[in-house]
C-alpha cells in the first residue's frame, strides 16, 4: 500500500480538534503544528479526509520540504520532487505562495521559480517543451517559513468550510468549520437538547445536526482530487459508500435555533433545506430575552453579536449583561459562548469554567465554556 504525507490545515486554536477528528478516522501518525496537522496515510485518506473533516480548512498533499535561502536552492529542491508521479501531462498547475520570516521574501518570484522547476521536471518525464494545462487542476503552493520551503498540492479545491448548503450568506457569517468546532468542543451528544438563541443564518444548529447524525460535511460537494487520474474512481465510490453506511439520517434530534431577525431566520430555513437534514431543528423568531426551557439538562452553543462600531459595542455589552439572568435559572445546563469582546466575563457576571482562543476569520475571539453537571445516564 502506497503511503503519502498529507497536511490538514486549520485555523489557529483548532489544530487539536482536527487531530482528534483524524484519530477518529483511524489515522494515528500525526504531527501537530501551528495551523496544521501532518499525517501519514494511503491515497484513500484523500477521499475520506475531504469527506469527513469538519474543522479543517483544506487537505493538502505534501510533496516535499527543504531549506532554501536562494532561488537556486528553491529551484533545485523543487525539481528534485516527484511531480510527474502526480501531475499528468495536461495538468493545470497554478502556483500559489507565501513567505514568513524567510530570506526569499518575494512571493511572486518564488512562485515563478517553482513553476519553472516543475516544468523542467515534467519535460524530463513527458519529453515535451510545452504543456497545455487544460486538464485537471493541481493547485501547487510554496510556503516558506524561516527559510524552510514546503511544497504541497491542494486536494480540496474550494475550502472545506464550503459544505454546499450555504448558498446565501447574511452579515458577518460564522464559518461552518468554526461552528462545527464549537459543537465538538462542547462534547454535546445527540440525545441532548441544543439551543442557539442567536442562530443567525443557522450555521451552529445545522453543523450540530450533521454531527448528531454523523453525516459527513462533504457529502453534498465535490473536490479537486476527484478529477485526478492518480486516485481511482473506485476509491471515491468506497469513501462515499462508507459515508452513507455510517450516517444516521433518521437519528432523533432536538435542536432549536431562535433569532429576533426574520430575515436571517429565512436564510436559516433555506440553508436547512439545502443541507437535506429534513427534520430535527426547530426554528423560531424570538428575542433572546424571552428564552426559557422546561428541560432540566441541555446545551446552549451560540455566537452573539460582538459589536465593532461604537454604537454596536454598547448594544453587544447590554446583550451580555442581559444574558446572565436569562441563563441563571438553567443552572444545570452547559453553555458555550463565542465573542471577541475582551471583557465578556465581567459583563456576563461569571467566570468561565474554561476559555479557548479561537479566530472567526481574522477576528480574535474567546470561546467561553460553562460546564453544567453531568445528567443522569438516562438523560444523556
Secondary structure, 3 states (H helix, E strand, C coil): CCCEEEEEECCCCCHHHHHHHHHHCCCCCEEEECCEEEEEECCHHHHHHHHHCCCCCEEEEEEEEEECCCHHHHHHHHHCCCHHHCCCCCCECCEEEEEECCCCCCHHHHHHHHHHHHHHHHHHHHCCCCCCCCCCECEEEEEEECCEEEEEEECCCCCCCCCCCCCCCCCCCCCHHHHHHHHHHHCCCCCCCEEECCCCCCHHHHHHHHHHCCCCCCCCCCCHHHHCCCCCHHHHHHHHHHHHHHCCCCCCCCEEEEECCHHHHHHHHHHHHHHCCCCCEEEEECCHHHCCCCCCCCEEEECCCCCCCHHHHHHHHHHHHHHHHHHHCCCCCEEEEEECCCCHHHHHCCCCCEEEEEEECCEEEEEEEECCCCCCHHHC
